[in-house]
Amino acid sequence: MTSCFICHRQYGLDPAALPGAAPAHRESLRAFVKRKLCPRQPPGFADLVASMLARDPNDRPTAEEATRWPGAWEELR
């Protein structure tokens, strides 16, 4: 199942109306989130948040994967 199919089925969105990928010269959302969160949070947590914001829902971690994300919860132990 593709993300376009999911968007259309769940939200009634026309896949052609969805924004495309950012231009090559722009910073990716993943890089932006990591850059903004890393000064205040562990790098593993910033990586987890960035992964959870993936455009394609199939690329996002499951709840179980999130609880086991390397380095995300190191300061809570």
Rosetta blueprint (number, residue, H / E / L):
1 M L
2 T L
3 S H
4 C H
5 F H
6 I H
7 C H
8 H H
9 R H
10 Q H
11 Y H
12 G L
13 L L
14 D L
15 P H
16 A H
17 A H
18 L L
19 P L
20 G L
21 A L
22 A L
23 P L
24 A L
25 H L
26 R L
27 E L
28 S L
29 L H
30 R H
31 A H
32 F H
33 V H
34 K H
35 R H
36 K H
37 L H
38 C L
39 P L
40 R L
41 Q L
42 P L
43 P H
44 G H
45 F H
46 A H
47 D H
48 L H
49 V H
50 A H
51 S H
52 M H
53 L L
54 A L
55 R L
56 D L
57 P H
58 N H
59 D H
60 R L
61 P L
62 T L
63 A H
64 E H
65 E H
66 A H
67 T H
68 R L
69 W L
70 P L
71 G L
72 A L
73 W L
74 E H
75 E H
76 L H
77 R L
